[in-house]
Amino acid sequence: MKKFSFLVPRSSLLVPRSSLLAISLLILFSCASRKQAAGGGQSAAFPVFSADSAYAFCAAQCDFGPRTMNSAAHDSCGEWIVRKFASYGLSVTKQEVDLKGYDGTTLHAMNIVASFRPELSERILLCAHWDSRPWADNDPDPDKQTTAVMGANDGASGVAVMLELARLLSLQLTADSLQTMAPEIGIDFICFDAEDWGTPQWCDTDYSSDTWALGSQYWAAHPHIPGYKARYGILLDMVGGEGARFYQEGLSLQYARKIVDKVWRAAQEVGYGSMFLKLEGGYITDDHQPVNTVAKIPCIDIIPYYPDCQQSSFGPTWHTVNDDMNHISRTTLQAVGQTLVQVLFSE
């Protein structure tokens, strides 16, 4: 789930003297201008994140339909995600487990772990959930509140950004050794399952935060590698919505303030400071919570906050039937993706 516990917004030219110097300058200028971020603020020669590619990855997940637990669409999309990460040369682990939903339903869950350079001991964790909400319980139309949510933003967008990052990383490893910029650190992409089966608003059952983020709760207690550790983690949740702005979430500041500072600084460096606001949002129940409290890995949540939206602080499409590709923004995908490129390739 994504639930705010409370919201408190704060508000003359160089002339070469030899052919060797000329060649050196040519290489220097070529490398400096070879790749720049779309945001316009980055001067380092890092890869450019493709919003079009991420958008296509998001649409491909939605083409399966809502990825609700125990559905054919869910299972087919999960295998597609596994194949996509594997196609980029990552080592993929499927963590399959039966979990109990809030109503006692047995949920056949699969956390997907895709590892870039698994041989390296120093690692960074990127994560998102890949299932979608079974009920549009926040839809303004009561007749639609039991309809499954497509989850283009709430689920598919985070996975889409991670797939595009995996594609970029794979290109660096296959590039000419003189040009490769692959980070000298291992990166694990984890697609958490069963995040969105939490107690619906229309249910008489009392709310409990434990009914949400079931896949990440399981992984945090039973990591894919016993004793798994990472320098830090970054959770991507609803990172493709129209008009999104990202405030600094409360648990992220509590457990991983230095990582918040690192990511928000990177956003400023690549020209997206206006979308990553240095303002505090609120404390949110999400997949980063068990990563912090159980796995003991400092993990932040990149998640939007819409302070003026009456429908929801997470935006007008949250847990409604309108969470579809019609409301996915390439600009938002680009801002988040290029920010993460800056973070990862600076390691």
N, C-alpha and C positions, 0 to 999 in steps of 0.2 A: 504494500500500500504506500501511499504517500499521504501522511496526515500531519498537519501542523499542530503541535502541542500549544504553541502560542506564537503570535506574530508581533515583532517589534521592529519596524523599519526605521533606520536612522537617515531618517533621511540624510698665371703664366704657365705653360705646358711643360711636362717633363720630356726632355729630349734624350733618348738612349745614346750612350757612348759606345755601345757595342751591340752586336746582334744578339748576344746572350741576354743582355739586359732587356732588349726589345721583346724577346721571347718570354722572359719572366713576367714582364708587365702584361703581355697579352694573356698569359695564363691567369694572372691575378685578377684582371678585370673580367675575364670570362667566367671564372668561378664565382666572383662576387655578384654577378648579375644573372647567373644561370637559372637560379630558382628563387623566387621571392613570393612571400605570402600574398594572397588575394586581398588581405586587409590593408596592405600598403605600408605597414609600419615595420616590417621585418627586413633587415639588410643581410642577415646571414643566409648562406646558400643551403637552406633546408628544402625538402620536397614540398610541393604544393598539394594540399588536400583538395580532392575533387568532390565538390558538393553534388555534381551530377551523378557521380558514381555512388555516393552514399544514398542519394535519393532513389536510385535504381535498386539498391539493396533493400531499402525500406519498402518499396513497392513490391519487390519479389516476395517478401515475407507476407505482405497483405494479400497477395494473389492466392495464397493458400486458404484465406479466410481467417476468422478469429482463431487464435491459437489457444483456445481454452483447454483446460486440463482434461485428459482422457478422451480427446477428440482426434479424429483422423487428420484434421488440419494441423493440429498441434504436433502429432508424431511425424507427419511428412515434412513439416517445416524444420523440425529439430534435426532430421537427417540431412536436409538441405544445408543447414548451418554448418554441420559437421563437415560435409563435403567441401563447402566453400573455404573454410579455414584450412583444410587439408590441401586444397588445390594451390594454396599459397605457401606450401612447404612447412606449415606448422604441425607440431605433434599434438594430436587431439585425443583427449580422454573423455569418455562418456561415464558420468557418475549417475547410475540409475538406482532409484530408491522409491519405495512406496511411503507416502506421507499421509497424515490424517488432516483433512480439512476441518473447518470450524464446525461443520455439521456431521462429522464422522465419516464423510466420504473418503474412500481410499483414492489417493491421487498418485498416478503413475508418473513420477517426475524424473527428469534427466537434466542435471547440471552438465554443461559442456565447457570443458577446459581446453583451450588452444594455446600452446606454448611456443613462443618464438625464442630460438636459441636455448633449448632446454638444458643444454650442458653447462650453462653458466649458473653459478650459485647466487650471485647478486641479482635480484629480480624486482620488477614493478608489477603491480596488479591493476588491470583495468576490468571493470565489470558492468553488467547491465542485466535486466531481466528480459526473458524472451517470450514468456507467456502473456496472454491478454485477459482482460477482465471478463468473467462470464456474464456479468449483469451490468447494464448501464444505469446503475442505481442513483446516479446524480443527474440523470437526464430530466429536463424540465417537463417532459411529457410523461405522466405516470404510466401510460400505456406502453411505454418503451423501456421501462426500468428493469424488466427481466430479459431484455434483449442483449445478446453478446456484443461486446465492444470489439471493433476491428483492431484497435490498439496500434495505429500507425505511429503516433507519437509516444504513447504510454506502452513501451516495449520495443517496437520495431526500430525506432530511431536510434536508440542506444546501441543496439546490435549492429545497425547499419554503419554507424561511425566506427565501431571497432573493426568491422570487416574491411572498410576502406583503409584504416590504419595498418591492418595486417597486409593488405595488398601493397601499400607503399613500402613497408618494411621488407617484404619479399623482393621487391624490385631493387632495393639497396644491396641485398646479399647477392643478387645475380648481376649487378652492375660491374663494370670494369673496376678493378681494385684501386685505380688511381682516382676514381670518382665516388666510390661508395662512402656513404655517411651513416651507415647503420650504427645505432647506439651500441656501445660495448656493455650491454646489460641485457639480461633475459627479461622478457615481457610475457605475462600470462593474461590472456583474455578469458574471462569467465562469464558465461551466459547462465544466470541463475534462473531456475524454474520455480513455478508455484509461488510467485511473489504476490499475485493479484487475486488469490482465492479468499481473501479476508472477509470478515462478516459484512454482509450487505446492509445498507442503511435501512431497508424496509424489513429487516429480520428482527424478531422479538428478542433474539439472543443478545446479551450484553456485549458491548464492544470489548475486544481484547487485542492488544497489539501483537500478541503471540500468534494470532491467526493469519498474520501477514508474513511475507518474506520467508516462507517455509524452506525454500531451496537454499537460501543463503544461511539460514539457521543450521540446516543440516551440514552444509559444507564447512562452516566455521568450526563445528564440533568434530567433523570427520573430513579434513582436507584431502584432496586427491593424492597428496604426498604427505605421509606422516611427518609431523613437525615442520610443515611448510611455513616459510617466512618470506616476507617481501619488505623492501624499504618503506613502501607506502602503497596505498590503493586509491583509485579514483573511480567512483560510481557515476555512470551516465544514466540519467532518468529523465525522460521527456525532453530530449535535446534537439527536437526538430520542429517545435510548434511556432506558428506565426506570432510575431510580436514578442517573443520570449526575452526576458531579462533575467540574469542569474545573480541572485543575492547570495551572501555567504551564510550557509546553513548552520544552525546552532551546534549540533553534535560534531560537525566538521571542525568548527572552531574550538570546541572543547577537547577533542581528541587529536586533532591534526592541524593546528593553526599554521604551522610552517608550510604545510602542503597547500593550504588555502592560499597563503601569500604567494607561493611559487606559481600556482596556476593563474591566479588573478594578475600577477605581474606579467606572465607570459601572454595573456590576453591583451594587455596594454601594449606589449612589445609588437604584436602582430596587427595592431590597429582595431581591436575589438573591445577596448575598455568601456565603451558606451553600452555594451551588452553584458559585461561582467562588472557589476557595480560593487564598489567597496562599501556596501551597506549590509547590515545584519537582517536576515529574514526571520526564521523561526526554527524550532526543533522539529524534526520530521522523522516519523517512523518509516524506515526504508532499509534496503539491503545492506547499507553501510553499517548499520547498528550492530549486528552480530559479528561483522568483520572486525569492528573496533573492540567490542566487549568480550567476545569469545575467542576469536582467532588472535586478538591482540596485535592487529596490524593497523597502524594509523591510516584511516581511510576517510576521504571526503566525498560529499555528494554534490555533483553539478546538477541542479534541478531548478526550474524556473519559479518565479514568484510574480504573481499579477496582483499588486496591492489594491487596484481599483476595479477588479472584476467581481461583480456580484455573484456570478454563477459559481466560481471557485477561485481560491487563491492560486490554484495550479493552472488557471486558464479556462476559457469557456467550453472546451471540448472534453475536459477531464471526466472520465467515467460516463460519457454520453455516447450516443450513436454517431455523433459528429467527429469522433476521433478517427478520421480517415485521411487518405492521401490528399484530399482537397484542402486540408489545413496544415500540410507539411511545408516548411519554408527552407529553400536552399540556403538562404542567408544565415539562418540559425544553424543549420548543419555545418556550413562553412566556418562560422565563428567558433563553434565548439571544436570541430576537427582540426583547424589550423592552430588553435591554442594548444591542443594536445600534441600536435607535431612539434611545436616549439618546446614543449615540456620534455617529450621523450628524446628528441634529437639533441637536446642540450645536456643530457646525462653523460 
